[in-house]
Amino acid sequence: MASSYRNNKKYDVFVSFRGEDTRDNFTSHLYSALSRQNIQTFIDDQLNRGDEISESLVNAIEASAISVIVFSESYASSRWCLDELVRILECKKYYAQIVIPVFYRVDPSDVRNQTGSFGDSFSKLEERSKENTEKLRSWRTVLKEAASLSGFHYLNIRCESELTNEVVNHILKRLDEVFQPRDNKNQLVGVESTVEEIESLLGVESKDVYALGIWGIGGIGKTAITRAIFDKISGDFEGSCFLENVRDESQRLGGLACLRQKLLSNLLKDKNAMPYIDLNFRRLSRMKVLIVFDDVICFSQLESLIGSLDWLTPVSRIIITTRNKQVLRNWGVRKIYEMKALEYHHAIELFSRHAFKQNHPDVGYEKLSSKVMKYAQGVPLALKVLGCFLHKREKEVWESAIDKLQRILHPSILEVLKISYDSLDDKEKNIFLDVACFFQGEDVDLVMKFFNASGFYPEIGMSVLVDKSLIAIDSYNKITVHDLLQELGREIVRQESTNPENRSRLWHHEDIYEVLTYNTGTEKIEGICLDMSKVKEIRLNPNTFTKMPKLRFLKFYGSSVNGENKCKISYLQDPRFAEVKYLHWYGYPLKSLPSNLSAEKLVLLEVPDSDIERLWDCVKHYSKLNQIIHAACNKLIAKTPNPTLMPSLNKLVILNLRGSKSLKSLPARIFNLEFLIKLDLSGCSKLKRLPQILSGIVEDALRIQHMGHVLAVRWKEIREKGDFSMDKGHIVLPGNEIPKWFKFQSVGSFITWEMPPDFFNNSRVQGIVFCAILAFSDRHVDCGRWFSFSFELKVKTTKDCGPHDTRLFQSRVNYVESDHLHLGYYLFCEEDFNGFWKCNCIPEAVQFNVCPPLECQCCGVKKCGIHLLHARDSMNSM
């Protein structure tokens, strides 16, 4: 009943007062202040002449959300006032009406007990009504009850204007509670902690006007959360304005001028306020104001609307929501809050409110709802749109719709997300589309080199995409793209043409199968990424790639453990690979690489588990081979041409010879690699010896001796160059013993140690060498090809800095049949030393992890070891 009452109100506030006491002073001031706030207020001089007062008053009281009772000296002498009071308290009891007493120049105890001058007024009425004892009893009861309510006492406030302001601000807050949406579909979900965090940021003391930026992708809930905060705190400010959708409004003819007019009118509560009038700005300069600029896309919009913050008072607050972080930097916003996606339990609740009109899925729809959760990834816009779309539809329709969403983005979601894409230039659009189609989860440094080779200026382009929330770089230096944004990029490519062969990028196995099987490739195609485990065998035409002269990216890979090459071809007819920068072909079927593969532009060449016999004499411009070659092939070394013909691979960073079961030795020249940081020899079961590495200038050395293998690895000092890639390294070898020179060793994956308090203050400690024996059982063949292997340093602190555990290393490892030794190192940087030193950290343990975890005793990390690298470490210390 109370809920129905709240939703059917004609008035916000009903004011009960004694006219002769307050009509021309406090009550008139209160009414004016409420009106300026657009609060619909009833006082008795609104009554139409001829109306029966008592009936009109009763109707007005019942039609109001809040009743304000202005108790004054002669209030209790009026029969009408006391009858109003009776009806007000009945509405409070039965309809949960909010009642706010104001004690104007009277004491609450006098009202409660009918004493003092207030009691004298009541005595006069009592004398006139002494025959109606029942009425007198009810008046005394309601006076006692009303005077016991929390309210405002004039004597406790210095002046009437302050009393008025306090009452109005309180009414605004209570109205927010009354009119807060009760319908589940309109309520925000999971925002309490976010609201509190943003409120605390806004409360930071600042000598300047405090501006806060709220940044995130389209549809993430920036506007909704800001509106909730604005509604909650705007009553604490003398003036406030929420300028919604600045992006769209400013693009209309005269839009910025209209927004400026709205800003000044709302802040000054003056519909006739004119922009650019000095007087108006002087008035604002003396006010405490709250302003929200919602969905700003460029700095010029803020300049046009408000100029600068200099003319606002220091207690004012500005909130700016945007998809573009650079806008906030340009305006000098120092505090930026990044909006995150909803957690799963909040996401499923929000979706259910729209799909099922309750807080949880219907029975039988749980699994289907989970699929929608995986697709929406916690973005409120997507959850609402899909919830409404699927409401009251049959399960078969749900399943069809979910399948369709995997290929085609819902139009309403596409419309919102595409706004950020449309603001990019051509180079930035190409970068985004490449990332969305090919590079999710890839190392950012490799991808940057690919984009540089493609002429896309990635240093600025990637920065713009990050600022606009289209991509992110995680703590492991990997590129991440929200699933919906990835679908946005792919949908943009799909819309290039209804025919796959006329699209710039191909990633869906059905589209690629069609193009390759029927040899319909065109010059439009710039990239192909095929998971060969999802297609039947494809017999490639020898001239397949001659039809794709603009091809920059080609990746044929197998995601299954027992993958095989499905792209068969007997020979290639002069393939036009001159523009290819990235070539990965699992199980490459030919004996040599394409003749016109240009090493001058090549960034990555990866041919794992192939039968290739000739590599180097087929590649042009050897000396300019750019960055990374992964050459995991069974017959590569046995049939390598004369070593003197081998190219100079000075830029090689990662060498991956995984699975080369026929490999017995490596030629010495292949190790003249200045930047090598990762060597993978897993699965090289016939490897008998490793060559001595000759070395571009190195002082420190590590020597490993076990199982007849001898490996000498020399690492160049890299700090002066600031080379990101050389602060850590990793090699993999067959083996099941930790080298003896590792001082700290343990069975299992955990090592505890005791170090002095000044461990990180001691400049002699330069880094850590780590070693672990990793094993898999045969049953893990079915778990997946790749696992994550990481090394973590655990520390204790003597200051209250919170946990300071640090993951120093992480790498992908693959299933292999035998035990393998993983050896790596990590060099501490200044940031490490400063962070550890600041909190007085002392290392107490290290832990090695494999994810997903291998839950049988014969698998996972069997042994591990740690060795500290000191400034003067020598071969003898090992």
C-alpha positions, 0 to 999 in steps of 0.5 A, spaced: 500 500 500 505 504 501 508 503 495 502 504 491 501 511 495 508 513 493 507 512 486 501 516 485 503 523 488 500 530 486 505 534 491 512 533 493 511 537 499 505 539 504 506 545 508 502 545 515 503 552 518 499 558 522 498 563 517 498 569 522 505 567 525 509 565 519 505 566 512 509 573 510 516 570 513 519 563 514 513 560 510 514 564 504 521 563 504 521 556 505 516 556 499 520 560 494 526 556 496 522 549 494 520 552 488 527 554 486 528 547 486 522 545 482 519 541 488 511 541 487 509 544 494 502 545 497 500 551 501 493 553 503 493 560 499 493 555 493 486 553 494 481 555 489 475 560 492 469 556 494 472 550 495 471 547 502 477 548 506 477 541 510 476 537 504 481 540 500 486 540 505 485 532 506 486 531 499 492 535 499 495 532 505 494 525 502 497 527 495 503 529 498 510 525 499 512 529 505 509 534 510 512 539 513 509 542 520 511 549 522 510 549 529 509 556 531 507 560 537 499 560 535 499 554 531 495 550 537 490 555 537 488 553 530 483 548 529 484 547 522 492 546 524 491 541 529 486 537 524 491 537 519 496 535 524 491 529 525 490 527 518 498 528 517 500 523 522 494 518 519 498 518 513 504 517 516 501 511 520 498 508 514 502 510 508 509 511 510 508 519 509 515 522 511 513 528 516 518 533 518 517 538 524 520 545 524 520 548 531 519 556 529 521 560 535 518 555 540 521 549 544 519 542 542 518 540 549 513 546 549 509 543 543 510 536 546 507 538 553 503 544 551 506 548 556 509 555 555 507 560 550 505 554 545 501 551 551 497 558 552 495 558 545 492 551 546 489 553 552 485 558 548 482 552 543 481 548 549 477 553 552 473 553 546 472 546 545 471 543 552 465 539 550 469 535 545 473 531 549 475 526 544 477 531 539 482 534 545 485 528 547 486 526 539 490 533 539 494 532 545 496 525 542 498 528 535 502 534 538 506 529 543 507 524 537 509 530 532 514 534 537 517 527 538 519 526 531 526 528 529 526 535 526 529 542 525 529 547 531 530 555 530 533 556 536 539 552 534 540 555 528 543 562 527 538 565 522 532 564 518 536 563 511 540 558 514 534 554 517 531 555 510 537 552 506 537 546 511 530 544 511 530 544 503 536 540 503 533 535 507 527 535 503 531 534 497 534 528 500 528 525 503 525 526 496 530 522 493 529 516 497 521 517 496 522 517 488 527 512 488 525 507 483 522 501 486 521 497 479 527 492 479 528 493 471 530 500 473 534 499 479 542 499 479 545 493 481 552 492 484 554 499 484 554 500 492 561 500 492 563 504 486 558 509 489 562 509 495 569 509 492 567 515 487 564 519 493 570 518 497 574 521 491 570 527 490 571 528 498 578 529 497 580 536 500 583 540 495 585 548 494 583 548 487 576 546 484 576 538 484 575 535 478 574 527 477 574 523 471 570 517 470 573 513 464 571 506 460 568 503 454 561 505 451 555 501 455 559 500 461 555 504 466 559 511 466 552 515 466 548 511 470 553 511 476 554 518 475 547 520 475 546 516 482 552 520 485 549 526 482 542 525 485 545 523 492 550 529 493 547 534 489 543 537 495 549 539 498 551 544 493 548 551 492 547 550 485 548 543 480 547 541 473 547 534 470 549 536 462 547 529 459 550 526 452 554 532 451 557 528 445 550 528 441 548 535 443 554 539 441 553 536 434 547 539 433 546 546 430 547 551 436 548 545 440 553 548 444 550 554 445 544 551 448 548 546 453 551 553 455 544 556 457 542 550 460 548 550 465 548 557 467 540 556 468 541 550 472 546 553 476 543 560 478 536 557 478 535 563 473 531 561 466 533 568 463 541 567 465 545 569 459 552 566 457 558 570 457 555 575 461 560 577 466 555 578 472 553 571 471 560 568 472 561 573 478 555 570 481 557 563 480 564 564 482 561 565 489 557 559 489 558 552 491 556 548 485 556 541 482 557 540 475 557 533 471 559 533 463 557 527 461 560 523 455 565 528 453 569 526 447 574 532 446 577 537 449 574 543 445 567 541 448 569 543 455 573 549 453 566 551 450 562 550 455 566 552 461 572 555 459 577 553 465 576 552 472 579 558 475 572 562 476 569 556 480 570 556 488 575 551 491 569 547 494 566 546 487 566 539 484 566 537 477 565 530 474 567 528 467 565 522 463 568 520 457 571 514 453 577 518 451 582 518 457 586 524 453 580 529 454 581 528 461 589 529 461 588 535 456 583 538 462 588 537 467 584 532 471 589 528 476 584 523 478 581 518 473 576 513 475 576 507 471 569 503 470 569 496 471 565 490 468 560 488 473 562 481 477 558 475 475 553 475 481 551 482 479 551 481 472 546 475 472 542 479 477 541 485 472 540 480 466 535 476 470 531 483 472 530 484 464 529 477 462 525 474 467 523 480 471 526 477 478 533 477 481 535 470 478 534 466 472 527 461 471 528 454 473 531 450 466 534 457 464 540 457 468 545 454 463 543 458 457 543 465 462 550 463 463 552 463 456 549 470 455 554 472 461 560 469 458 558 473 451 556 480 455 562 480 460 559 484 465 557 490 461 550 493 463 548 495 456 549 488 453 546 485 459 540 489 459 539 489 451 539 481 451 535 481 457 529 485 454 531 481 447 530 474 450 524 476 455 519 470 454 522 467 449 522 459 448 529 455 449 529 454 442 529 461 441 534 462 446 539 457 443 538 460 436 539 467 438 546 465 442 549 462 436 547 468 432 551 472 437 557 469 436 557 471 429 553 477 429 553 483 434 546 485 436 545 492 433 543 496 439 550 494 442 553 495 436 551 502 435 553 504 442 560 501 441 562 503 434 562 510 437 569 510 439 571 506 433 568 512 428 572 517 432 579 513 429 583 515 423 585 510 418 591 507 421 588 507 428 582 503 425 587 498 422 590 497 428 584 496 432 581 491 427 588 487 426 587 486 434 580 484 434 581 479 429 588 476 430 592 479 436 587 478 442 592 476 448 598 476 444 605 480 447 604 487 445 612 488 443 611 483 438 605 486 435 608 493 435 613 490 431 608 487 426 604 494 426 611 498 425 612 493 419 605 495 416 606 502 416 601 503 422 605 508 427 603 504 433 606 508 438 601 513 437 596 509 435 596 503 440 596 509 445 590 512 442 586 505 443 588 505 450 586 512 451 579 510 448 578 504 452 578 500 445 584 495 448 588 494 454 595 492 456 595 487 462 600 486 467 604 481 463 605 485 457 599 482 453 594 485 449 587 484 451 580 486 448 573 486 451 569 480 448 564 485 446 569 490 443 572 484 439 566 482 436 565 490 434 571 489 430 569 483 427 562 485 425 565 491 422 570 487 418 563 482 416 560 488 414 565 490 408 562 485 404 557 479 404 562 475 401 568 473 405 573 473 399 572 481 399 573 482 406 580 485 409 581 479 414 578 472 415 578 468 422 572 464 422 574 457 419 567 456 415 569 463 411 576 461 410 575 454 408 570 456 403 575 461 400 581 456 400 577 450 398 574 454 392 580 458 391 576 465 391 581 469 394 582 477 392 587 483 393 582 485 399 584 480 403 590 482 408 590 477 414 588 470 415 587 466 421 585 459 421 584 454 427 586 447 423 582 443 428 576 446 426 576 444 419 576 438 414 583 437 410 584 443 405 587 442 398 590 448 397 591 450 389 598 452 387 596 459 386 592 460 392 596 466 395 598 469 388 591 472 388 592 475 395 598 480 394 596 484 400 596 479 405 600 481 411 598 476 416 598 468 415 597 464 421 595 456 420 595 453 427 592 447 431 588 448 438 587 441 439 593 437 443 593 432 437 593 437 432 595 436 425 596 440 418 590 440 415 592 445 409 595 440 404 599 443 398 604 440 393 607 446 391 606 453 391 606 457 384 610 463 385 606 466 391 606 473 393 608 473 400 612 480 399 608 483 404 607 478 409 610 480 416 607 474 420 607 467 418 605 461 422 604 455 419 603 449 423 606 443 420 608 447 414 607 441 408 613 443 403 621 442 404 622 450 403 619 456 404 616 461 399 622 464 394 619 471 395 618 471 403 622 478 404 626 478 411 626 485 410 619 486 412 618 479 416 617 480 423 615 473 425 616 466 422 614 460 425 613 453 422 613 448 428 612 440 427 614 441 420 618 437 415 622 443 412 629 441 409 631 448 407 630 455 410 636 460 410 637 459 402 630 461 400 629 467 404 631 474 401 635 480 405 638 475 410 641 481 414 635 484 415 631 479 418 627 483 423 625 480 430 623 473 432 623 466 428 620 460 431 623 454 428 620 448 431 621 443 425 623 435 425 628 436 419 631 443 420 638 442 423 640 435 419 639 438 412 641 446 414 646 448 408 653 450 409 653 454 416 657 460 412 650 461 408 646 462 414 643 469 415 646 473 421 640 473 426 642 478 430 635 480 432 633 473 434 629 474 441 626 467 442 628 460 439 623 455 439 626 448 437 620 444 440 619 437 438 625 436 434 626 429 435 631 428 430 635 434 432 642 431 435 646 437 435 646 445 433 651 449 429 655 454 433 653 460 428 646 459 430 648 462 437 651 468 435 645 472 437 645 478 442 638 478 444 636 471 445 632 471 451 628 464 451 631 457 448 626 452 448 629 445 447 623 441 450 622 434 446 629 434 443 630 427 446 636 426 441 640 432 443 647 430 445 651 436 446 650 444 446 655 449 443 659 454 446 656 461 445 661 466 443 661 473 446 656 482 442 661 484 451 658 480 457 661 479 464 657 475 468 656 468 466 652 461 468 654 454 467 650 448 468 652 441 468 648 435 468 646 429 464 652 430 459 649 436 457 653 443 457 650 449 456 654 456 457 649 462 456 652 469 457 647 475 458 649 482 455 648 488 460 642 491 458 640 496 463 644 502 460 640 501 453 633 500 457 632 494 453 625 491 455 626 484 453 633 483 457 631 483 464 629 476 464 630 470 460 628 462 460 630 456 457 627 449 457 631 442 456 630 435 457 632 433 464 630 431 471 635 434 476 636 441 479 644 443 478 648 442 484 650 450 484 643 452 486 644 454 493 636 453 495 633 447 493 626 443 495 622 437 493 615 440 490 614 447 488 615 451 494 622 454 497 622 457 504 629 461 506 631 466 511 634 473 509 637 479 513 633 485 513 637 489 509 636 484 503 633 489 498 638 495 501 644 491 499 646 493 492 650 486 491 643 482 490 642 483 482 637 478 481 634 471 482 636 465 477 630 459 478 630 452 476 624 447 476 623 440 474 616 440 470 613 433 469 606 431 465 603 424 465 600 421 459 593 423 461 594 430 461 594 430 453 587 431 453 587 437 458 590 442 452 596 443 449 598 449 453 599 451 460 602 457 464 608 456 468 610 462 473 615 464 479 613 468 484 617 471 490 613 472 497 615 477 502 614 479 509 613 487 510 615 490 517 610 496 515 603 496 514 603 496 506 599 490 505 601 484 501 607 485 496 608 478 493 610 479 486 610 474 480 617 475 477 616 470 471 610 467 467 611 463 460 607 458 456 609 451 457 606 445 453 605 438 454 611 434 453 612 426 454 619 426 459 621 431 465 624 437 463 628 443 466 626 450 466 631 455 467 630 462 468 633 468 471 630 475 473 634 481 474 631 486 479 630 493 476 629 500 480 622 499 481 623 493 484 628 495 489 624 502 491 617 498 492 621 493 496 625 498 500 619 502 501 615 497 505 621 494 508 620 487 505 624 481 506 623 475 502 621 469 505 619 464 500 618 462 493 613 458 489 612 455 482 605 455 479 602 451 473 595 453 471 591 450 470 593 446 476 595 439 475 592 435 481 596 428 481 602 427 485 606 425 478 605 431 475 607 439 476 613 441 479 617 436 482 623 439 484 625 447 484 631 451 486 633 458 487 640 462 486 641 469 488 645 473 482 650 478 486 654 483 482 660 479 482 658 472 481 663 468 477 663 461 474 667 458 480 661 460 485 656 455 481 
